[in-house]
Amino acid sequence: MSVLVIDTVGFVGTHLSLALKKHGDGVVGIDNFNSYYDPSLKKARQSLLKTHSVFIVKGDINDNRLLDKLFDTVAFTHVMHLAAQAGVQYAIENPCSNITGLVMLLEVCKSANPQSSIVWASSSSVYDMTQKNIKNVANIILTSAHVKLPSGARAVTNPRAFPSGLLGLAH
């Protein structure tokens, strides 16, 4: 597999990347290295991942040109989308920030050849886990999101929006 891990130097992204490498998969990471969490932790994780041959791009999934370049360069079989702007207050004040990145990612995946399977999860500020009706029905697993994101994300991941079969979501 060739896997793009988004939020590579986050706690979950680091451990996922290491597990994928141990499994023998190719891993490319993208992370915006914001300072919401201690930057020294991110630098240490980046150094650890580098010793395991994980290539990390410093960038943001809201940068459509960067996403296009990544997908033009590597034929990703899978995308592990773990990123979300952390912080409940930020999500309340800027509800479109996380949705915009998700939409840009979905659009580039939809156009990619081959189309990448997507796993989308958020390990920070999990608000939606009580809803048992969300499950994997196609190539995307929706497990949680930040405040105000679930309803917006459900709207953009509606199967009618992506009739190619890239996405599916049970309500």
N, C-alpha and C positions, 0 to 999 in steps of 0.2 A: 504494500500500500504506500501511497504518497499522501501524506497528511499535512494540512495546514492547521496549526493550532493557534487560535486567536486568544490573546491574553497569556502568552507563553510564559512570562516570568511571574505570573500570579502563582499562588500556592498550588491550586489544582492544575493549572496549565503546566507548571514545572514537572509535577509528578506524572501527569499524563504523558508528557513528552518523553520523559525517561522510560516509562513503561513501553511506549511505542518503539523507541529505539532498541530496548532490550528484546522486544518481539521481532526486531529486524526490519521495521518499517522506516521509510524516509520521512523526516520531519522538518518542516519549515515553520517558523513561528513569526508572528507579528504581535507587537506590543507597543503601546504609546508611551510607556514608562512615565505615566503621570505621577504626581507626588501625593496622591490621596493616602497611600500607604507608604511606609518608610522606604525611601529610594535605595538605601543601603541593602535592604533585603532583596530588592529587584536586581541590583548589581551583582550580589552574591549568587543569586539563582542564574543570572545570565552567564556568569563565569562557569558555574557547574554545568549548565547545558552545553556551553562551548566545548568543554572537555569530552562531551558525548556526541560531538559532531551535529548538534542542532543549530542550524543557521537561523538567526533571528533578525528580522527587519524591524527597525524602529519606525513606527508609523501608526496611522489611525485608520480604522475601517470606514471612517467617514470620508476618506480620500479615495474617490473613485478611480483616479488615474493610477494610484498605487495598486489598488486591487486588480485593475486590468493588467498592469505590468506583471504582477505576481502570477496571475492565471495564464498569461501569455508565455511565461517562462517555464512554469511547472504544470504538468497535467495532474492536478490533485484528484485522487480517488475519493478522499474524505476531507471534510472541513469540520473541525471541532470548535464551535463558536462559544467561548466561555466569557467573552468580554461584555461588560456593561459598566457604564460610568457609575462608580460606587457613590453611595451617600444618598440617603432618603431625601434630604432637603434639596440636593441638586436635582434629583429626579422629579420632585414636585415642581420646582421652578423651571426646569427644562425638559418637559416630558417627551419631546421629539428627539432628543439627542441619541438615545439608545435605539429608537425606532428607525431613525435615518440610517444608522450604521447597519442595522439588520436588513433594511430594504436594499441598500447598495450591495451588500454581500449576496443577498438572494438574486439580485439582477445579474451579477457577474457569474454566479453559479449556474443560473439558467442559461446563459449564453456560452458557457464553457463546453469544450468537447475534449474529453468526456465530461458529462455532468457529474459533479461531486455529490456524494451523499453528505447530508448535513446533520450534525448533532448540535442542538442549541440548548445550552443550560446556563444558569447563573448560580454561582455558589455564594453570592453576597446578597443579603437582604431578600431572602426567599419568602415571598408573600403568598404564593398561589398553590402551595403544596397540598392544601386541604381539598382542592377540587380533584376528585377521582376520575373525572370524565376526560382528562387529557391523556392521550396515549400515542404511541408510535403507530402510525397507519401508513406511512410511506417512507420517505428518506429523511424525515426530520423528527426529532424527539424534542418536544417542548416541555420543559419541566418547571420553569419558574421565570420570574422577571421582577423588575423593580416596580415601585408604585406607579400607577397609571399605565404601565407598559402592557400588562396582559390583554386588555381589551383592544388597544391599538395594534399589538402584535398579532392578535387573532384576526384582525381585519386584514393586515397585510399578508398573512400566511393562509388566507382562505384559498382552498383549492381552485376556485374559479379565477383567482388572480394569477395562478400559475398552472394553466391547463396542461403543461407538458408532462405532468406527473412528478415533477421535482419535489413537490410538497404535498402534504396531506395533513389534516388536523381534524380530530373528532371533537365535537362540542357536546 
